[in-house]
Amino acid sequence: MSDNIHTNVLIIGSGPAGYTAGVYASRAMLEPILVQGIQPGGQLTITTEVENWPGDTEVQGPDLMIRMESHAREVGTNVIADIILSVDLSKRPFTAIGDSGTTYTADAIILATGAQARWLGLDSEEKFKGFGVSACATCDGFFYRGKDVVVIGGGNTAVEEALFLTKFASKVTVIHRRDELRAEKILQHRLFNNDKIEMLWDHQLEEVYGSDEPLGVEGVRAKNVKTGEITEIPCSGCFIAIGHAPSSELVKDALETHMGGYVVTAPDSTATSIPGVFAAGDLTDHIYRQAVTSAGMGCMAALEAEKFLSELETENAPAKAAE
Ligand SMILES: Cc1cc2nc3c(=O)[nH]c(=O)nc-3n(C[C@H](O)[C@H](O)[C@H](O)COP(=O)(O)OP(=O)(O)OC[C@H]3O[C@@H](n4cnc5c(N)ncnc54)[C@H](O)[C@@H]3O)c2cc1C
């Protein structure tokens, strides 16, 4: 049997943005519902050490997300294990249909469905994810102080990651399957002028290899796309930098998006192109993509949702009084 649940604020997503929105919306007495989605806790549940969450010198990603969930529940967020399959943002209350058969209606919606790093799909990449294979230099670069690393890709992401990694690594080899970069010229200029960076053109990653106990990367094998020849590069880290994809499938036809699907929000705000619909975290952020920035945007979204709902109440008050 299907259920219908109405809420003031429906939060879709359970990463740092979603749980922070839950904390703030609960403390504003909005009694929010938060739907967790297929990855309860979001992207940080697939990493190990997080060393840049303020207040924790080091915390395991999954542990941090369990704490965020507990905090949100503790202050009153109704956290529901469900996946939203579709949303109707054309009229208020907004409607969202869950995989469970539940129909959620809401006066305001906070979208916090995040993003996913693009991966190559190699078995060895999967094996060493979080143990030498990473998709985030800002998050993990620090672990490669004085070590050699490789970066896979040729666009802006790859060049930015490579440049960032030179702060820590002794050598950064960028492996690109073409003979020129797609990155902006200014970034290319910085890359080619950096002594720590070496390019391996016309090569694609074939395999990451390493030790099993402890699990760790010892190098990569790259194949020349023209000759088929294999080059082995010993290294401690392999950064896959072929881009990120925002999880905006639910709303891509209803809301304004840009840069390959990131939801557009108003300047200094989480307001989307539809009043009452707010977007926070990696879903809207193609620049910083950090837990702390996502949490910050979750806070903003809840505060803006609260303001939107109280203005709505004021607007509706004269009509109610006249009844
Ligand atoms: C391997 C790795 C390591 C990282 N390390 C760090 C680090 O050390 N420090 C740091 O600051 N950042 C790190 N990041 C980045 C950080 O994880 C993200 O910036 C952050 O998680 C984004 O938070 P978010 O709330 O926007 O979304 P996400 O964490 O992406 O969460 C999205 C949520 O939306 C839910 N969802 C999606 N679709 C639906 C749907 N249809 N219905 C319901 N729910 C849905 C998902 O289930 C998930 O819960 C790392 C990322 C990765 C991949």
The ligand as an ORCA input file, in Angstrom:
! r2SCAN-3c Opt
* xyz 0 1
  C      36.804      9.295     -2.359
  C      36.416     10.676     -1.904
  C      37.123     11.260     -0.879
  C      36.770     12.534     -0.443
  N      37.465     13.075      0.574
  C      37.127     14.294      1.042
  C      37.824     14.890      2.124
  O      38.781     14.320      2.653
  N      37.410     16.128      2.533
  C      36.384     16.796      1.947
  O      36.039     17.890      2.388
  N      35.715     16.269      0.909
  C      36.059     15.048      0.436
  N      35.396     14.509     -0.623
  C      34.341     15.302     -1.256
  C      33.064     15.224     -0.391
  O      32.754     13.875     -0.148
  C      31.912     15.901     -1.108
  O      32.246     17.238     -1.415
  C      30.658     15.917     -0.239
  O      30.320     14.615      0.184
  C      29.473     16.494     -0.990
  O      28.400     16.488     -0.119
  P      26.905     16.567     -0.631
  O      26.063     16.554      0.588
  O      26.745     17.677     -1.577
  O      26.650     15.252     -1.482
  P      27.095     13.744     -1.423
  O      28.036     13.439     -0.345
  O      27.470     13.417     -2.830
  O      25.727     13.013     -1.072
  C      24.675     12.965     -1.994
  C      23.511     12.275     -1.338
  O      22.369     12.360     -2.199
  C      21.697     11.138     -2.173
  N      20.884     11.020     -3.389
  C      21.293     11.064     -4.671
  N      20.235     10.855     -5.495
  C      19.154     10.687     -4.687
  C      17.785     10.404     -4.936
  N      17.307     10.253     -6.165
  N      16.957     10.259     -3.879
  C      17.421     10.444     -2.609
  N      18.706     10.712     -2.323
  C      19.556     10.818     -3.358
  C      22.791     10.092     -2.054
  O      22.275      8.871     -1.556
  C      23.728     10.790     -1.067
  O      23.322     10.505      0.228
  C      35.709     13.233     -1.074
  C      35.002     12.646     -2.118
  C      35.346     11.367     -2.527
  C      34.561     10.736     -3.654
*
